[in-house]
Amino acid sequence: MFRRTFWFTAGAAAGVWATTKVNRKLKQLTPESLAAQAANKAIETGHRLKDFALDVRAGMVQREAELGEALGLDAPAGHELPGARRAAALGPIPPTTTTTYSYDATPTSPHNRNEDH
């Protein structure tokens, strides 16, 4: 008798536990709940990207200071070098070359696209 009561109680408890688990999972899969989860993930991702950008910015400032110190530039951060010093620091400007293309539009040309129509 005690054995049957034990197993009956254990089965009822397992049924209640399984029913509550299934109901919770069904509530998580409703469209409203899925939309809220997606919004929370997007906000979390935005915060992580912002933190990453701030870390990159801090690293850039630190590296710029290290390079300025190594090159002997004592200009405060955020100020550009004067034109002459800046040009000297960058080196000579290479000459620019332009390339021109020609198109032979004579009627005897095999590549005349006007005759394709």
The first five atom37 places (N, CA, C, CB, O) and aatype in JSON, in Angstrom:
{
  "aatype": [12, 13, 1, 1, 16, 13, 17, 13, 16, 0, 7, 0, 0, 0, 7, 19, 17, 0, 16, 16, 11, 19, 2, 1, 11, 10, 11, 5, 10, 16, 14, 6, 15, 10, 0, 0, 5, 0, 0, 2, 11, 0, 9, 6, 16, 7, 8, 1, 10, 11, 3, 13, 0, 10, 3, 19, 1, 0, 7, 12, 19, 5, 1, 6, 0, 6, 10, 7, 6, 0, 10, 7, 10, 3, 0, 14, 0, 7, 8, 6, 10, 14, 7, 0, 1, 1, 0, 0, 0, 10, 7, 14, 9, 14, 14, 16, 16, 16, 16, 16, 18, 15, 18, 3, 0, 16, 14, 16, 15, 14, 8, 2, 1, 2, 6, 3, 8],
  "atom_mask": [
    [1, 1, 1, 1, 1],
    [1, 1, 1, 1, 1],
    [1, 1, 1, 1, 1],
    [1, 1, 1, 1, 1],
    [1, 1, 1, 1, 1],
    [1, 1, 1, 1, 1],
    [1, 1, 1, 1, 1],
    [1, 1, 1, 1, 1],
    [1, 1, 1, 1, 1],
    [1, 1, 1, 1, 1],
    [1, 1, 1, 0, 1],
    [1, 1, 1, 1, 1],
    [1, 1, 1, 1, 1],
    [1, 1, 1, 1, 1],
    [1, 1, 1, 0, 1],
    [1, 1, 1, 1, 1],
    [1, 1, 1, 1, 1],
    [1, 1, 1, 1, 1],
    [1, 1, 1, 1, 1],
    [1, 1, 1, 1, 1],
    [1, 1, 1, 1, 1],
    [1, 1, 1, 1, 1],
    [1, 1, 1, 1, 1],
    [1, 1, 1, 1, 1],
    [1, 1, 1, 1, 1],
    [1, 1, 1, 1, 1],
    [1, 1, 1, 1, 1],
    [1, 1, 1, 1, 1],
    [1, 1, 1, 1, 1],
    [1, 1, 1, 1, 1],
    [1, 1, 1, 1, 1],
    [1, 1, 1, 1, 1],
    [1, 1, 1, 1, 1],
    [1, 1, 1, 1, 1],
    [1, 1, 1, 1, 1],
    [1, 1, 1, 1, 1],
    [1, 1, 1, 1, 1],
    [1, 1, 1, 1, 1],
    [1, 1, 1, 1, 1],
    [1, 1, 1, 1, 1],
    [1, 1, 1, 1, 1],
    [1, 1, 1, 1, 1],
    [1, 1, 1, 1, 1],
    [1, 1, 1, 1, 1],
    [1, 1, 1, 1, 1],
    [1, 1, 1, 0, 1],
    [1, 1, 1, 1, 1],
    [1, 1, 1, 1, 1],
    [1, 1, 1, 1, 1],
    [1, 1, 1, 1, 1],
    [1, 1, 1, 1, 1],
    [1, 1, 1, 1, 1],
    [1, 1, 1, 1, 1],
    [1, 1, 1, 1, 1],
    [1, 1, 1, 1, 1],
    [1, 1, 1, 1, 1],
    [1, 1, 1, 1, 1],
    [1, 1, 1, 1, 1],
    [1, 1, 1, 0, 1],
    [1, 1, 1, 1, 1],
    [1, 1, 1, 1, 1],
    [1, 1, 1, 1, 1],
    [1, 1, 1, 1, 1],
    [1, 1, 1, 1, 1],
    [1, 1, 1, 1, 1],
    [1, 1, 1, 1, 1],
    [1, 1, 1, 1, 1],
    [1, 1, 1, 0, 1],
    [1, 1, 1, 1, 1],
    [1, 1, 1, 1, 1],
    [1, 1, 1, 1, 1],
    [1, 1, 1, 0, 1],
    [1, 1, 1, 1, 1],
    [1, 1, 1, 1, 1],
    [1, 1, 1, 1, 1],
    [1, 1, 1, 1, 1],
    [1, 1, 1, 1, 1],
    [1, 1, 1, 0, 1],
    [1, 1, 1, 1, 1],
    [1, 1, 1, 1, 1],
    [1, 1, 1, 1, 1],
    [1, 1, 1, 1, 1],
    [1, 1, 1, 0, 1],
    [1, 1, 1, 1, 1],
    [1, 1, 1, 1, 1],
    [1, 1, 1, 1, 1],
    [1, 1, 1, 1, 1],
    [1, 1, 1, 1, 1],
    [1, 1, 1, 1, 1],
    [1, 1, 1, 1, 1],
    [1, 1, 1, 0, 1],
    [1, 1, 1, 1, 1],
    [1, 1, 1, 1, 1],
    [1, 1, 1, 1, 1],
    [1, 1, 1, 1, 1],
    [1, 1, 1, 1, 1],
    [1, 1, 1, 1, 1],
    [1, 1, 1, 1, 1],
    [1, 1, 1, 1, 1],
    [1, 1, 1, 1, 1],
    [1, 1, 1, 1, 1],
    [1, 1, 1, 1, 1],
    [1, 1, 1, 1, 1],
    [1, 1, 1, 1, 1],
    [1, 1, 1, 1, 1],
    [1, 1, 1, 1, 1],
    [1, 1, 1, 1, 1],
    [1, 1, 1, 1, 1],
    [1, 1, 1, 1, 1],
    [1, 1, 1, 1, 1],
    [1, 1, 1, 1, 1],
    [1, 1, 1, 1, 1],
    [1, 1, 1, 1, 1],
    [1, 1, 1, 1, 1],
    [1, 1, 1, 1, 1],
    [1, 1, 1, 1, 1],
    [1, 1, 1, 1, 1]
  ],
  "atom_positions": [
    [[0.82, -1.18, 0.0], [0.0, 0.0, 0.0], [0.87, 1.26, 0.0], [-0.93, -0.01, 1.19], [0.6, 2.2, -0.75]],
    [[1.91, 1.27, 0.84], [2.81, 2.42, 0.87], [3.57, 2.54, -0.44], [3.78, 2.31, 2.05], [3.87, 3.64, -0.91]],
    [[3.86, 1.42, -1.0], [4.59, 1.4, -2.25], [3.75, 2.05, -3.36], [4.99, -0.04, -2.63], [4.27, 2.85, -4.14]],
    [[2.5, 1.71, -3.44], [1.61, 2.28, -4.46], [1.42, 3.77, -4.22], [0.25, 1.57, -4.45], [1.39, 4.55, -5.18]],
    [[1.29, 4.18, -2.99], [1.12, 5.6, -2.65], [2.38, 6.39, -3.04], [0.81, 5.77, -1.14], [2.29, 7.49, -3.57]],
    [[3.53, 5.81, -2.76], [4.8, 6.45, -3.11], [4.88, 6.68, -4.62], [6.0, 5.6, -2.63], [5.18, 7.79, -5.07]],
    [[4.63, 5.63, -5.4], [4.75, 5.74, -6.85], [3.67, 6.64, -7.44], [4.67, 4.35, -7.49], [3.91, 7.33, -8.43]],
    [[2.48, 6.63, -6.84], [1.44, 7.53, -7.3], [1.86, 8.99, -7.07], [0.11, 7.23, -6.57], [1.69, 9.83, -7.95]],
    [[2.39, 9.27, -5.89], [2.84, 10.63, -5.56], [4.02, 11.03, -6.45], [3.25, 10.71, -4.07], [4.06, 12.16, -6.94]],
    [[4.96, 10.12, -6.66], [6.11, 10.42, -7.52], [5.64, 10.7, -8.95], [7.12, 9.25, -7.5], [6.16, 11.62, -9.59]],
    [[4.7, 9.94, -9.46], [4.17, 10.16, -10.8], [3.43, 11.49, -10.92], [0.0, 0.0, 0.0], [3.58, 12.2, -11.91]],
    [[2.64, 11.82, -9.89], [1.91, 13.09, -9.9], [2.9, 14.26, -9.86], [0.94, 13.16, -8.71], [2.71, 15.25, -10.57]],
    [[3.94, 14.15, -9.04], [4.94, 15.21, -8.95], [5.68, 15.36, -10.28], [5.94, 14.91, -7.81], [5.94, 16.48, -10.72]],
    [[6.02, 14.24, -10.91], [6.69, 14.29, -12.2], [5.79, 14.93, -13.26], [7.12, 12.88, -12.65], [6.25, 15.69, -14.1]],
    [[4.51, 14.61, -13.22], [3.56, 15.21, -14.16], [3.43, 16.71, -13.98], [0.0, 0.0, 0.0], [3.41, 17.45, -14.96]],
    [[3.35, 17.16, -12.72], [3.26, 18.59, -12.45], [4.53, 19.29, -12.9], [3.01, 18.84, -10.95], [4.48, 20.36, -13.5]],
    [[5.68, 18.68, -12.6], [6.97, 19.27, -12.99], [7.07, 19.39, -14.51], [8.16, 18.41, -12.44], [7.46, 20.43, -15.03]],
    [[6.71, 18.33, -15.24], [6.78, 18.34, -16.7], [5.8, 19.35, -17.29], [6.49, 16.94, -17.25], [6.13, 20.04, -18.25]],
    [[4.61, 19.45, -16.71], [3.62, 20.39, -17.21], [4.1, 21.83, -17.05], [2.29, 20.21, -16.49], [3.94, 22.64, -17.97]],
    [[4.69, 22.16, -15.89], [5.18, 23.52, -15.69], [6.35, 23.82, -16.62], [5.6, 23.72, -14.21], [6.47, 24.94, -17.13]],
    [[7.23, 22.84, -16.86], [8.35, 23.04, -17.78], [7.84, 23.33, -19.19], [9.27, 21.81, -17.78], [8.32, 24.25, -19.85]],
    [[6.87, 22.55, -19.64], [6.33, 22.72, -20.98], [5.63, 24.07, -21.11], [5.34, 21.58, -21.32], [5.8, 24.76, -22.12]],
    [[4.86, 24.47, -20.1], [4.17, 25.76, -20.14], [5.16, 26.93, -20.17], [3.24, 25.9, -18.93], [4.94, 27.9, -20.89]],
    [[6.25, 26.83, -19.41], [7.27, 27.89, -19.44], [7.9, 27.98, -20.82], [8.36, 27.62, -18.37], [8.11, 29.08, -21.34]],
    [[8.21, 26.84, -21.4], [8.83, 26.83, -22.72], [7.88, 27.39, -23.77], [9.26, 25.4, -23.11], [8.31, 28.11, -24.67]],
    [[6.6, 27.08, -23.67], [5.62, 27.61, -24.61], [5.49, 29.12, -24.48], [4.26, 26.95, -24.39], [5.33, 29.82, -25.49]],
    [[5.56, 29.63, -23.26], [5.5, 31.08, -23.06], [6.74, 31.76, -23.64], [5.36, 31.41, -21.56], [6.65, 32.88, -24.14]],
    [[7.89, 31.08, -23.57], [9.12, 31.65, -24.13], [9.06, 31.69, -25.66], [10.33, 30.84, -23.69], [9.76, 32.5, -26.27]],
    [[8.26, 30.86, -26.27], [8.21, 30.78, -27.72], [7.08, 31.6, -28.34], [8.07, 29.36, -28.13], [6.83, 31.49, -29.54]],
    [[6.39, 32.41, -27.54], [5.36, 33.28, -28.1], [6.05, 34.4, -28.87], [4.43, 33.85, -26.97], [7.18, 34.76, -28.56]],
    [[5.38, 34.97, -29.88], [6.0, 36.05, -30.66], [6.44, 37.25, -29.82], [5.04, 36.51, -31.73], [7.49, 37.83, -30.07]],
    [[5.65, 37.62, -28.83], [6.01, 38.76, -27.98], [7.29, 38.47, -27.2], [4.87, 39.1, -27.01], [8.17, 39.33, -27.09]],
    [[7.38, 37.25, -26.66], [8.56, 36.89, -25.89], [9.8, 36.82, -26.78], [8.33, 35.55, -25.18], [10.88, 37.25, -26.38]],
    [[9.65, 36.27, -27.99], [10.78, 36.19, -28.91], [11.24, 37.58, -29.33], [10.41, 35.36, -30.14], [12.44, 37.83, -29.46]],
    [[10.29, 38.5, -29.53], [10.65, 39.87, -29.89], [11.39, 40.56, -28.75], [9.39, 40.68, -30.26], [12.36, 41.27, -28.98]],
    [[10.94, 40.34, -27.53], [11.61, 40.93, -26.37], [13.02, 40.37, -26.22], [10.8, 40.68, -25.09], [13.95, 41.11, -25.91]],
    [[13.18, 39.07, -26.43], [14.51, 38.46, -26.34], [15.44, 39.03, -27.41], [14.42, 36.93, -26.47], [16.61, 39.31, -27.14]],
    [[14.93, 39.19, -28.63], [15.74, 39.74, -29.72], [16.15, 41.18, -29.41], [14.98, 39.69, -31.05], [17.29, 41.57, -29.66]],
    [[15.23, 41.96, -28.87], [15.54, 43.35, -28.51], [16.61, 43.39, -27.42], [14.27, 44.09, -28.04], [17.53, 44.21, -27.48]],
    [[16.5, 42.53, -26.44], [17.5, 42.49, -25.37], [18.88, 42.11, -25.91], [17.08, 41.5, -24.26], [19.89, 42.69, -25.52]],
    [[18.92, 41.14, -26.82], [20.19, 40.73, -27.42], [20.78, 41.88, -28.24], [20.0, 39.49, -28.31], [21.99, 42.1, -28.22]],
    [[19.92, 42.61, -28.97], [20.41, 43.73, -29.77], [20.99, 44.83, -28.88], [19.28, 44.3, -30.64], [22.04, 45.4, -29.2]],
    [[20.33, 45.11, -27.8], [20.83, 46.13, -26.86], [22.16, 45.69, -26.25], [19.79, 46.41, -25.74], [23.09, 46.48, -26.14]],
    [[22.23, 44.43, -25.87], [23.47, 43.89, -25.3], [24.61, 43.97, -26.32], [23.26, 42.44, -24.83], [25.73, 44.33, -25.97]],
    [[24.32, 43.62, -27.57], [25.33, 43.68, -28.62], [25.78, 45.12, -28.85], [24.8, 43.07, -29.93], [26.96, 45.38, -29.06]],
    [[24.84, 46.06, -28.81], [25.19, 47.46, -28.96], [26.12, 47.94, -27.86], [0.0, 0.0, 0.0], [27.06, 48.69, -28.11]],
    [[25.85, 47.52, -26.64], [26.73, 47.9, -25.53], [28.12, 47.3, -25.71], [26.14, 47.45, -24.18], [29.13, 47.96, -25.44]],
    [[28.18, 46.05, -26.16], [29.49, 45.43, -26.38], [30.27, 46.14, -27.49], [29.32, 43.94, -26.73], [31.47, 46.34, -27.37]],
    [[29.58, 46.51, -28.57], [30.24, 47.24, -29.66], [30.74, 48.6, -29.19], [29.3, 47.41, -30.84], [31.82, 49.03, -29.58]],
    [[29.94, 49.27, -28.36], [30.35, 50.56, -27.84], [31.6, 50.42, -26.98], [29.21, 51.21, -27.04], [32.54, 51.2, -27.1]],
    [[31.61, 49.4, -26.1], [32.78, 49.17, -25.26], [34.01, 48.85, -26.1], [32.5, 48.03, -24.28], [35.11, 49.31, -25.81]],
    [[33.82, 48.05, -27.16], [34.93, 47.72, -28.05], [35.47, 48.97, -28.73], [34.48, 46.69, -29.1], [36.68, 49.16, -28.82]],
    [[34.56, 49.83, -29.22], [34.99, 51.06, -29.89], [35.75, 51.97, -28.92], [33.77, 51.8, -30.47], [36.75, 52.59, -29.3]],
    [[35.3, 52.04, -27.68], [36.0, 52.86, -26.69], [37.39, 52.3, -26.4], [35.19, 52.96, -25.39], [38.35, 53.05, -26.24]],
    [[37.5, 50.97, -26.32], [38.81, 50.34, -26.11], [39.75, 50.61, -27.28], [38.64, 48.83, -25.9], [40.93, 50.9, -27.08]],
    [[39.22, 50.51, -28.5], [40.04, 50.78, -29.67], [40.5, 52.23, -29.67], [39.27, 50.45, -30.97], [41.66, 52.52, -29.97]],
    [[39.6, 53.14, -29.34], [39.93, 54.56, -29.3], [41.02, 54.83, -28.27], [38.68, 55.39, -28.99], [41.96, 55.58, -28.54]],
    [[40.9, 54.23, -27.09], [41.91, 54.43, -26.05], [43.26, 53.87, -26.51], [41.47, 53.74, -24.73], [44.3, 54.48, -26.27]],
    [[43.24, 52.72, -27.18], [44.48, 52.15, -27.7], [45.1, 53.02, -28.76], [0.0, 0.0, 0.0], [46.33, 53.15, -28.83]],
    [[44.27, 53.64, -29.61], [44.78, 54.53, -30.64], [45.46, 55.75, -30.03], [43.65, 54.98, -31.57], [46.54, 56.15, -30.46]],
    [[44.83, 56.32, -29.02], [45.41, 57.5, -28.37], [46.73, 57.13, -27.7], [44.43, 58.08, -27.33], [47.71, 57.88, -27.78]],
    [[46.76, 55.98, -27.06], [47.99, 55.54, -26.39], [49.1, 55.31, -27.41], [47.74, 54.25, -25.58], [50.23, 55.74, -27.2]],
    [[48.78, 54.65, -28.51], [49.78, 54.35, -29.53], [50.25, 55.62, -30.21], [49.22, 53.37, -30.58], [51.44, 55.75, -30.53]],
    [[49.35, 56.58, -30.44], [49.73, 57.85, -31.04], [50.69, 58.6, -30.13], [48.48, 58.7, -31.32], [51.66, 59.21, -30.6]],
    [[50.43, 58.55, -28.83], [51.34, 59.2, -27.88], [52.7, 58.52, -27.89], [50.74, 59.17, -26.46], [53.73, 59.2, -27.84]],
    [[52.72, 57.19, -27.96], [53.99, 56.47, -28.01], [54.77, 56.82, -29.28], [53.75, 54.95, -27.95], [55.98, 57.04, -29.23]],
    [[54.08, 56.88, -30.42], [54.75, 57.22, -31.67], [55.24, 58.66, -31.66], [53.81, 56.99, -32.85], [56.34, 58.95, -32.13]],
    [[54.43, 59.57, -31.13], [54.86, 60.97, -31.04], [56.09, 61.11, -30.17], [0.0, 0.0, 0.0], [56.98, 61.9, -30.48]],
    [[56.13, 60.37, -29.09], [57.29, 60.41, -28.2], [58.51, 59.82, -28.88], [57.0, 59.65, -26.9], [59.62, 60.35, -28.75]],
    [[58.32, 58.72, -29.62], [59.44, 58.07, -30.3], [59.98, 58.94, -31.43], [59.0, 56.71, -30.85], [61.18, 58.92, -31.7]],
    [[59.11, 59.7, -32.1], [59.55, 60.55, -33.21], [59.97, 61.94, -32.75], [58.45, 60.67, -34.23], [60.44, 62.74, -33.56]],
    [[59.79, 62.24, -31.49], [60.2, 63.53, -30.95], [59.21, 64.64, -31.27], [0.0, 0.0, 0.0], [59.58, 65.82, -31.29]],
    [[58.0, 64.29, -31.52], [56.97, 65.31, -31.78], [56.33, 65.68, -30.46], [55.9, 64.79, -32.8], [55.75, 64.83, -29.78]],
    [[56.43, 66.97, -30.1], [55.81, 67.34, -28.85], [54.58, 68.19, -29.06], [56.79, 68.06, -27.97], [54.25, 69.02, -28.22]],
    [[53.89, 67.99, -30.18], [52.63, 68.69, -30.41], [51.56, 68.03, -29.55], [52.23, 68.66, -31.92], [51.51, 66.81, -29.45]],
    [[50.7, 68.85, -28.92], [49.64, 68.26, -28.11], [48.7, 67.42, -28.99], [48.84, 69.36, -27.38], [48.55, 67.68, -30.18]],
    [[48.09, 66.44, -28.39], [47.19, 65.56, -29.12], [46.03, 66.36, -29.69], [46.67, 64.42, -28.21], [45.48, 67.23, -29.02]],
    [[45.67, 66.06, -30.92], [44.54, 66.73, -31.54], [44.94, 67.93, -32.37], [0.0, 0.0, 0.0], [44.08, 68.52, -33.02]],
    [[46.21, 68.33, -32.37], [46.67, 69.46, -33.17], [47.5, 68.94, -34.33], [47.48, 70.47, -32.32], [48.29, 68.01, -34.17]],
    [[47.32, 69.55, -35.49], [48.1, 69.13, -36.65], [49.43, 69.85, -36.67], [47.32, 69.4, -37.96], [49.59, 70.91, -36.07]],
    [[50.39, 69.26, -37.36], [51.68, 69.89, -37.53], [51.54, 71.04, -38.5], [52.74, 68.87, -38.02], [50.66, 71.02, -39.36]],
    [[52.39, 72.05, -38.39], [52.38, 73.11, -39.39], [52.69, 72.53, -40.76], [53.39, 74.22, -39.04], [53.27, 71.45, -40.86]],
    [[52.32, 73.24, -41.83], [52.44, 72.74, -43.18], [53.83, 72.27, -43.55], [0.0, 0.0, 0.0], [53.98, 71.18, -44.1]],
    [[54.86, 73.07, -43.27], [56.22, 72.7, -43.68], [56.7, 71.46, -42.93], [57.19, 73.87, -43.43], [57.24, 70.54, -43.54]],
    [[56.5, 71.42, -41.62], [56.92, 70.25, -40.85], [56.12, 69.04, -41.24], [56.79, 70.51, -39.34], [56.65, 67.93, -41.28]],
    [[54.84, 69.23, -41.53], [53.98, 68.1, -41.9], [54.43, 67.53, -43.24], [52.51, 68.53, -41.96], [54.52, 66.31, -43.38]],
    [[54.71, 68.39, -44.21], [55.15, 67.91, -45.51], [56.48, 67.2, -45.39], [55.25, 69.07, -46.5], [56.7, 66.18, -46.04]],
    [[57.38, 67.72, -44.55], [58.68, 67.09, -44.37], [58.52, 65.74, -43.7], [59.62, 67.98, -43.55], [59.24, 64.79, -44.02]],
    [[57.6, 65.64, -42.77], [57.4, 64.39, -42.06], [56.78, 63.33, -42.97], [56.51, 64.61, -40.84], [57.08, 62.14, -42.82]],
    [[55.95, 63.74, -43.89], [55.29, 62.78, -44.78], [56.18, 62.38, -45.94], [54.0, 63.37, -45.31], [55.97, 61.31, -46.53]],
    [[57.16, 63.18, -46.29], [58.03, 62.85, -47.4], [57.53, 63.47, -48.68], [0.0, 0.0, 0.0], [56.49, 64.13, -48.7]],
    [[58.28, 63.24, -49.76], [57.88, 63.86, -51.03], [56.58, 63.26, -51.56], [58.99, 63.71, -52.07], [56.27, 62.09, -51.33]],
    [[55.86, 64.1, -52.26], [54.6, 63.66, -52.85], [54.9, 63.03, -54.2], [53.59, 64.84, -52.99], [55.51, 63.68, -55.05]],
    [[54.48, 61.79, -54.41], [54.76, 61.16, -55.7], [53.94, 61.81, -56.8], [54.47, 59.64, -55.64], [52.82, 62.26, -56.57]],
    [[54.51, 61.86, -58.01], [53.75, 62.48, -59.11], [52.54, 61.63, -59.45], [54.63, 62.67, -60.35], [52.58, 60.4, -59.39]],
    [[51.49, 62.31, -59.8], [50.28, 61.59, -60.17], [50.31, 61.32, -61.67], [49.01, 62.39, -59.78], [50.73, 62.17, -62.46]],
    [[49.87, 60.16, -62.04], [49.81, 59.81, -63.45], [48.36, 59.62, -63.83], [50.64, 58.54, -63.75], [47.56, 59.08, -63.06]],
    [[48.04, 60.05, -65.01], [46.69, 59.86, -65.5], [46.74, 58.91, -66.68], [46.02, 61.21, -65.9], [47.66, 58.96, -67.5]],
    [[45.8, 58.07, -66.75], [45.7, 57.12, -67.84], [44.5, 57.49, -68.68], [45.59, 55.67, -67.31], [43.4, 57.67, -68.18]],
    [[44.73, 57.61, -69.99], [43.64, 57.91, -70.88], [43.34, 56.69, -71.73], [43.96, 59.13, -71.77], [44.24, 55.98, -72.16]],
    [[42.09, 56.46, -71.94], [41.65, 55.34, -72.74], [40.96, 55.88, -73.98], [40.7, 54.4, -71.93], [40.25, 56.89, -73.92]],
    [[41.17, 55.23, -75.1], [40.51, 55.66, -76.32], [39.61, 54.55, -76.81], [41.53, 56.06, -77.41], [39.83, 53.37, -76.54]],
    [[38.6, 54.95, -77.54], [37.64, 54.0, -78.07], [37.52, 54.26, -79.56], [36.25, 54.11, -77.35], [37.15, 55.36, -79.98]],
    [[37.81, 53.28, -80.32], [37.75, 53.41, -81.76], [36.31, 53.15, -82.19], [38.74, 52.45, -82.47], [35.84, 52.01, -82.15]],
    [[35.63, 54.2, -82.6], [34.22, 54.06, -82.95], [34.0, 54.09, -84.45], [33.42, 55.17, -82.3], [32.92, 54.45, -84.92]],
    [[34.99, 53.71, -85.18], [34.8, 53.68, -86.64], [33.9, 52.52, -87.01], [36.17, 53.57, -87.38], [33.88, 51.51, -86.31]],
    [[33.14, 52.66, -88.11], [32.22, 51.59, -88.49], [32.9, 50.28, -88.87], [31.38, 52.05, -89.65], [32.26, 49.23, -88.87]],
    [[34.19, 50.34, -89.19], [34.87, 49.11, -89.58], [35.44, 48.36, -88.38], [35.98, 49.43, -90.56], [35.94, 47.25, -88.53]],
    [[35.36, 48.96, -87.22], [35.9, 48.33, -86.03], [35.03, 47.13, -85.63], [36.0, 49.34, -84.87], [33.81, 47.24, -85.63]],
    [[35.66, 46.0, -85.28], [34.86, 44.84, -84.88], [34.19, 45.02, -83.51], [35.73, 43.6, -84.85], [33.31, 44.25, -83.14]],
    [[34.63, 46.06, -82.77], [34.08, 46.27, -81.43], [33.14, 47.46, -81.38], [35.2, 46.46, -80.42], [32.95, 48.04, -80.31]],
    [[32.57, 47.84, -82.47], [31.65, 48.96, -82.51], [30.3, 48.49, -81.97], [31.51, 49.53, -83.95], [29.61, 47.71, -82.61]],
    [[29.95, 48.98, -80.8], [28.72, 48.52, -80.15], [27.47, 49.18, -80.74], [28.79, 48.81, -78.65], [26.35, 48.73, -80.49]],
    [[27.66, 50.21, -81.51], [26.49, 50.84, -82.11], [25.84, 49.94, -83.17], [26.88, 52.18, -82.74], [24.64, 50.07, -83.44]],
    [[26.6, 49.06, -83.76], [26.06, 48.18, -84.8], [25.37, 46.95, -84.24], [27.16, 47.76, -85.74], [24.77, 46.19, -84.99]],
    [[25.45, 46.74, -82.94], [24.84, 45.55, -82.33], [23.33, 45.68, -82.22], [25.43, 45.29, -80.96], [22.65, 44.69, -81.98]],
    [[22.81, 46.86, -82.39], [21.38, 47.07, -82.15], [20.57, 46.84, -83.37], [21.12, 48.45, -81.65], [19.34, 46.97, -83.34]]
  ]
}
